[in-house]
Amino acid sequence: MKIICTICVRGNSKGVVNKALKNIHGIPLIGVTIKQALSSKLFDEVIVSTDSKKIQKTAIKFGAKSWFLRPKILSNDYSSKILAIRHAFMQSEKYFKKSFDICLDLDITSPLRNIDDIKKALKLFLKNKKIQNLFSVCEARRNPYFNMVEVKNRKVSIVKKYKKKNNLKNTLTPSSRWSSFYRRQSAPKVFDMNASIYIWRRSKLLKSNELFSKDTGIFLMPQERSIDIDSYFDLFLVKQILKNENKKNF
């Protein structure tokens, strides 16, 4: 079985300017993920897809392979991540002159994952033959059934209500059959996509533009390894966590 790791990085990041090259205790952010991928020893190839020559040069320096620049149409604010990964996958099959059975994508914005997370996610994926794609999640800090609200027509309401199951529905008005949960523990469990690990089987990646389907699986990671860097505050938190982890290792 041939497995490729893709790392897709845009040069024109918005929330944090030049995010991929931000220094994380002596290593650019993109270098952290490349080192994780190579150290896992799971992949036949580790490749970086980017629209930036500067990022490409840095990726090669840290041991990834990168020989093409991603088209601008796949690098703007509205571009689909799936299309970018598919493009990288197809470029790789053409370049290496072989087919890959599995594509595992690592997002540089979630550097707190560890090698064990990658290995366990892949193991879970390979174990369940019915799963065609998988992505990592963590338990959500907010629950749309319990403590997330929205305002519609100047009325505040819970985001998601559940429908009561009872035998009196013929005697109740439609609105009274819907309710909310009054304790977090009773609400359905929901998860945050932590933008860390994505996995596809070849046929699924090449044929479908949808991330969610009946054959999609999830891999649960802890919240403390699930910070997705979208802001400078996120970047500060990641640096502090990694700084503390480094202190523990000495």
Buried (B, 14 or more C-beta within 10 A) or exposed (E): EBBBBBBBBBBEBEEBEBBBBBEBEEBBBBBBBBBBBBEBEBBBBBBBBBBBEEBBEBBBEBEBEBEBBBEEEBBEEEBEBBBBBBBBBEBBBEEBEEEBEBBBBBBBBBBBBBBEBBEBBBEBBBEEEEBBBBBBBBBBEEBBBBEEEEEEEEEEEBBBBBEEEEEEEEEEEEEEBEEEBEEEEEBEEBBBBBBBBBBBBBEBBEEBEEBEEEBBBBBBBEEEBBBBBBEEEBBEBBBEBBEEEEEEEE
